[in-house]
């Protein structure tokens, strides 16, 4: 799916998840592991197109958080193994 994104979107995601992965790599110092980062970032990345009830929004946020956590933890494999070289 990542390879089907427009190039500009792919570059943006590669940089964003490169930064998040770098922060996660220092979680022993900053306490921001992939789970914590995902909880902070997920609500701002994807949301339902129309307003729904609180239960549906909560389920949706949890799903997005799991996706973001997965992308952070596997960013090297998903976006290219040398993601740190972006910086």
N, C-alpha and C positions, 0 to 999 in steps of 0.2 A: 504494500500500500504506500509506503514511504516513497518508493520510486515513481509512483504515479502522481505525486504532488508537483505543482508548478515549481520551477527552480527557485524562485524567490522565497516561496514558503519553506522549501526544503533547507535553504541556507539559514533562514531565520530559526527554524527548529533545531538545526545542527548547532547553532551558536547558543541558543537558549539551553538546550539540554547539555551542551558542553559545560556551561557555567554551573548548572545544577549538579552535574556529575562531579565537577571540581569541588563544589561546596560539600557534597556528600562524602567525598574522599577525605575530608578533614573533619568528619563528624565526631571524632574523639576529642577534638578541641572545641568545636562550635555547637555540638549536640543536635546538628541538623542532618539526620540520616535521611534516606530516600523517603521513608514514610512521613516524617515530619515536613519535609519539603513539599511532598505531594499534597498534604493537607493544606498547606499555605497557598500553593500555586493553583491547584485544581479548580477551585471556584471561579478563577479568573480566566481559565483557558477554554472551557466548554460549558455551555448551559443549554437548557431546554429552550426551544424557539418560542414557546408561548407559556404564560404563567400557569402554574399548576399548584396543587396543594403542597403543604409542607412535607408530607410523607414522600411524595414522588420526587420532590426536589432533593430530599435527603438521600434517597436511593440513587438518584442520578449523580449527586456529588460524590458518593462513595464509589460508584463505578468509575467516574473520571479520575478520582484519586488513585485507584488501583492501576489505571492505565498510565497515569503520570509516574507513579512509583516504578512500574515496569520499564518505562522509557528511560528514567534516570538510571536505574540499575543496569540496563542493557544498552546504554547509549553508544558505547563503542561498537557493538555488533550491529546496531540498527543504523547508525549514522556514519560509520566508518571507524576503524580501529584506532586511528590517530587523531581522535577528536581533541586531544590536549594541544595539538600543534596549532589549533585555531587561535590560540592565545600566545 
